[in-house]
Amino acid sequence: MTRFLVAVVDGAKARFLTLEPLDAPELESGPDLTERCELLNPAVEMAGQDLWANTKTGRNRGSGSRGHSYDDHRGNHLVEFERRFAQAIGAQMESLATAYELNTLVLVAEPQILGILRGCLAGSNGRLQVQELAKDLCKMKPRQLQDYLAQRGLLPTRQVAIAAGRSRRG
C-alpha cells in the first residue's frame, strides 16, 4: 500500500503533511491531507543586523573619506544557511517517514531549494520513492494542495462517499 508524505518548501518554511488511507472507503470521504508539522528557516527570521556586523555590503570608508569596495562573500553564507535548512528538512522527512511508515515522498519546493534538497535526499537509504514538483505552493491550504497535486497525478484523487441506503432521484 502506498503511504504518502508531502513536503511543501519555500525559502522560509517547510510544511509536512501525510495522506492517510481510509479504513472503509465506501463509507467515508477521503483520503485527506493532514498537516503534521512545520519547520522555519532561522536565517530568514533574523534581521540583517543579527546576521551581519554591517548591514550594507561592499563599502568601507578609508582614511581621507575615500571609499573602497570589497566583496564580503555574503552570497556564500546565504547558500550555507539554505544548505543547513535543507539538512533539517531532510532529517524531518526521514523521521516522519519512519514514524508513520510512509513509502512515497511528494516534494514540492521552489526550484533553488529543490536542488539543495536533492543533495540531502541522495544520502538517504532510498527507502522513499520521490516525486518532485518545482513550484512554490507553501501558502496553499491542505485541501487546495491535495486537489492541485491530484490533478497532476502526484496524489490519489479525494473520493466522496455516498451514504449507504440513499437513493438518487432523477
Protein Blocks (a to p, Z undefined) as FASTA:
>chain_A
ZZdddddddfkbccdddddddfblmlpgcdddddfbdcddfklmpcfklmpmblbghiac
dehhiacdddehlmmmmmmmmmmmmmmmmmmmmmmmmmnopabdcddddfklmmmmmmmm
mmmgolaccddddddfklpcfklmmmmmmmnopaccddddddehiacdZZ
